[in-house]
Structures are given as structure tokens and as C-alpha cells.
């Protein structure tokens, strides 16, 4: 993507863009889906949406992957008891989705596994089915977390299930 076009897109977009992709009802539905998912395993899932990056991040050539890692850290997703946090990060200005998994999960699944889920989410997005795409991603993550971190007794909810709009 042309760097100047990318910078212009980031400069002129705002948080209003989030509402054009996800209604308030969609955000509640996603939050409830995360909560339902986490009742089935010991992992923690977060979903963060960022409409654009700021100018200094763009000048520093920050890409969506590096930004997702920053968000993962800022939201303290790495701070779970079993290193079992997962972030689904959506950067609207770049039309990019990243999934970042904590080391307890990444050591089992590796990077390639997440690429398959991202590809399917993007297929939903092509059809403008944004909420359904994210729910699909949560369902796929849930299926694997049930295998890797099955529910055992009373598991506290370590991270908020709220959708994060940055």
C-alpha cells in the first residue's frame, strides 16, 4: 500500500468508523459471546478495534502486527495466571486483523494457526458481515482453547469481556 495513501487514510478517519462497522447491539453481542466462550475454557479472549493509528505511529512505520502486540501489552492480556490470553485486534484504516496469543498458547499452536482464522474472518468482512466474522473467530479460538485449556473447577474471569475501542 502506498505510504502516503495510508497516512492520509489514518489522518481522516475517526472513531465514527467503528460505528459504521459495528452497531452498539453488535458490540454487546460480541461481549456476550466472549463471556459465553470463557465459560468453556481457562483462556481469556479480548477484542479490540482501532479505527486508525496516530501520526507518530505511522511515521515510525508501525504496522498492524506490531500495533496489536502493543495493544496486547497495554491491555495486560499477558498478565493471566496461565499465560492464556488471546487478542483479536482489528485496525480498520488498514483493513487488517491480527490475533496475538500469549506464550502458553503460542507454544502449542504457533503463528500459522491464527492466519487461517484471520483469512476466514476476512471472508465474512468481504460480505460486510463484520459481527459474524468476529463471532466466527471467537468460536474457532474457543474450540482450540477447550482442547488446550479445558475448564477445571472454578475459573475466575481475569480480564474484562468488554470490546475495547481505541
Beta strands, then each sheet from edge to edge (+ up, - down):
strand 1: 44-50
strand 2: 85-91
strand 3: 96-101
strand 4: 164-165
sheet 1: 3+ 2- 1- 4-
end
